Amino acid sequence: MTRLGRVALVPVAMLTLAACSASAHADAGRRVTVRLTIHHSRYEPSALTLPDGALVRFVVTNTDPIDHELIVGDEATQNLHEFGTDTQHDGPGEVSVPAGATRTTEIAVRHGFEYACHLPGHYAYGMRGRIRLRD
Protein backbone atom coordinates (compact mmCIF):
# COMPACT_ATOMS: atom_id res chain seq x y z
CA MET A 1 0.00 0.00 0.00
CA THR A 2 1.29 3.44 -0.87
CA ARG A 3 1.77 6.19 1.67
CA LEU A 4 -1.14 8.06 0.08
CA GLY A 5 -3.36 4.99 0.53
CA ARG A 6 -2.48 4.81 4.24
CA VAL A 7 -3.26 8.51 4.71
CA ALA A 8 -6.66 8.01 3.05
CA LEU A 9 -7.49 5.24 5.53
CA VAL A 10 -6.93 7.47 8.59
CA PRO A 11 -10.13 9.53 8.14
CA VAL A 12 -12.12 6.32 7.55
CA ALA A 13 -10.75 4.83 10.77
CA MET A 14 -11.53 8.05 12.65
CA LEU A 15 -15.12 8.02 11.34
CA THR A 16 -15.50 4.38 12.38
CA LEU A 17 -14.27 5.18 15.89
CA ALA A 18 -16.61 8.17 16.09
CA ALA A 19 -19.55 5.97 15.07
CA CYS A 20 -18.67 3.40 17.73
CA SER A 21 -18.36 6.15 20.31
CA ALA A 22 -21.76 7.59 19.35
CA SER A 23 -23.30 4.12 19.66
CA ALA A 24 -21.82 3.71 23.16
CA HIS A 25 -23.25 7.08 24.18
CA ALA A 26 -26.67 6.08 22.81
CA ASP A 27 -26.62 3.03 25.10
CA ALA A 28 -25.31 5.01 28.08
CA GLY A 29 -28.87 5.61 29.31
CA ARG A 30 -29.30 1.85 29.71
CA ARG A 31 -26.06 1.35 31.67
CA VAL A 32 -26.11 2.41 35.29
CA THR A 33 -23.56 2.27 38.12
CA VAL A 34 -24.93 1.86 41.64
CA ARG A 35 -22.79 2.24 44.74
CA LEU A 36 -23.92 0.22 47.75
CA THR A 37 -22.38 0.42 51.21
CA ILE A 38 -22.72 -2.38 53.73
CA HIS A 39 -22.83 -0.98 57.26
CA HIS A 40 -24.07 -2.77 60.40
CA SER A 41 -25.28 -5.68 58.21
CA ARG A 42 -27.52 -3.42 56.13
CA TYR A 43 -27.31 -2.13 52.58
CA GLU A 44 -27.27 1.62 52.06
CA PRO A 45 -29.38 2.54 50.20
CA SER A 46 -32.01 -0.08 51.05
CA ALA A 47 -34.09 0.62 47.93
CA LEU A 48 -33.22 1.54 44.36
CA THR A 49 -35.21 2.90 41.43
CA LEU A 50 -33.57 1.88 38.16
CA PRO A 51 -34.40 1.91 34.44
CA ASP A 52 -36.27 -1.23 33.37
CA GLY A 53 -33.85 -3.68 31.73
CA ALA A 54 -30.76 -1.54 32.39
CA LEU A 55 -27.37 -3.19 32.74
CA VAL A 56 -26.42 -2.24 36.29
CA ARG A 57 -22.89 -2.30 37.64
CA PHE A 58 -23.03 -2.70 41.43
CA VAL A 59 -20.01 -1.37 43.32
CA VAL A 60 -20.30 -2.75 46.85
CA THR A 61 -18.17 -1.56 49.78
CA ASN A 62 -18.29 -3.60 52.99
CA THR A 63 -17.45 -1.40 56.00
CA ASP A 64 -18.32 -4.17 58.47
CA PRO A 65 -15.71 -6.32 60.26
CA ILE A 66 -17.43 -9.47 58.89
CA ASP A 67 -17.86 -10.88 55.39
CA HIS A 68 -21.04 -10.39 53.35
CA GLU A 69 -22.29 -11.08 49.86
CA LEU A 70 -24.52 -9.45 47.27
CA ILE A 71 -27.01 -11.54 45.36
CA VAL A 72 -29.18 -9.63 42.87
CA GLY A 73 -32.13 -11.46 41.35
CA ASP A 74 -35.71 -12.55 41.47
CA GLU A 75 -37.46 -14.57 44.20
CA ALA A 76 -36.29 -17.90 42.74
CA THR A 77 -32.67 -16.73 42.78
CA GLN A 78 -32.99 -15.48 46.36
CA ASN A 79 -34.60 -18.77 47.47
CA LEU A 80 -31.85 -20.79 45.78
CA HIS A 81 -29.21 -18.94 47.79
CA GLU A 82 -31.20 -18.83 51.04
CA PHE A 83 -32.42 -22.43 51.12
CA GLY A 84 -30.16 -24.23 48.65
CA THR A 85 -26.58 -25.32 48.83
CA ASP A 86 -25.27 -22.88 46.20
CA THR A 87 -22.29 -21.10 47.74
CA GLN A 88 -20.64 -20.12 44.46
CA HIS A 89 -20.83 -16.46 43.51
CA ASP A 90 -19.57 -16.37 39.96
CA GLY A 91 -22.74 -15.52 38.04
CA PRO A 92 -24.10 -12.13 37.01
CA GLY A 93 -25.30 -10.17 40.03
CA GLU A 94 -23.45 -12.37 42.53
CA VAL A 95 -20.37 -11.42 44.51
CA SER A 96 -18.73 -12.18 47.86
CA VAL A 97 -17.61 -9.03 49.69
CA PRO A 98 -14.98 -9.64 52.39
CA ALA A 99 -14.76 -7.37 55.44
CA GLY A 100 -13.33 -3.97 54.48
CA ALA A 101 -13.33 -4.75 50.74
CA THR A 102 -15.01 -3.36 47.64
CA ARG A 103 -16.25 -5.68 44.88
CA THR A 104 -18.29 -5.26 41.69
CA THR A 105 -20.81 -7.28 39.72
CA GLU A 106 -23.12 -6.57 36.77
CA ILE A 107 -26.61 -7.73 35.86
CA ALA A 108 -29.53 -6.54 33.73
CA VAL A 109 -32.32 -5.71 36.19
CA ARG A 110 -35.87 -6.94 35.69
CA HIS A 111 -39.21 -6.70 37.47
CA GLY A 112 -39.29 -8.43 40.85
CA PHE A 113 -35.57 -8.14 41.59
CA GLU A 114 -34.10 -7.53 45.00
CA TYR A 115 -30.59 -7.66 46.43
CA ALA A 116 -29.64 -9.60 49.52
CA CYS A 117 -27.00 -11.33 51.62
CA HIS A 118 -27.57 -15.02 52.29
CA LEU A 119 -24.77 -15.79 54.71
CA PRO A 120 -26.29 -17.62 57.71
CA GLY A 121 -28.88 -15.43 59.42
CA HIS A 122 -28.23 -12.29 57.35
CA TYR A 123 -31.37 -12.43 55.17
CA ALA A 124 -33.58 -13.16 58.19
CA TYR A 125 -31.96 -10.20 59.95
CA GLY A 126 -33.17 -8.01 57.09
CA MET A 127 -30.06 -7.68 54.97
CA ARG A 128 -31.85 -7.02 51.69
CA GLY A 129 -32.97 -4.21 49.43
CA ARG A 130 -35.71 -3.70 46.89
CA ILE A 131 -35.30 -2.71 43.24
CA ARG A 132 -38.11 -0.68 41.69
CA LEU A 133 -38.16 -0.14 37.94
CA ARG A 134 -39.03 2.91 35.87
CA ASP A 135 -39.36 3.37 32.12
Order of alpha helices (4+ residues) and beta strands (2+ residues): alpha-beta-beta-beta-beta-beta-alpha-beta-beta-beta-alpha-beta
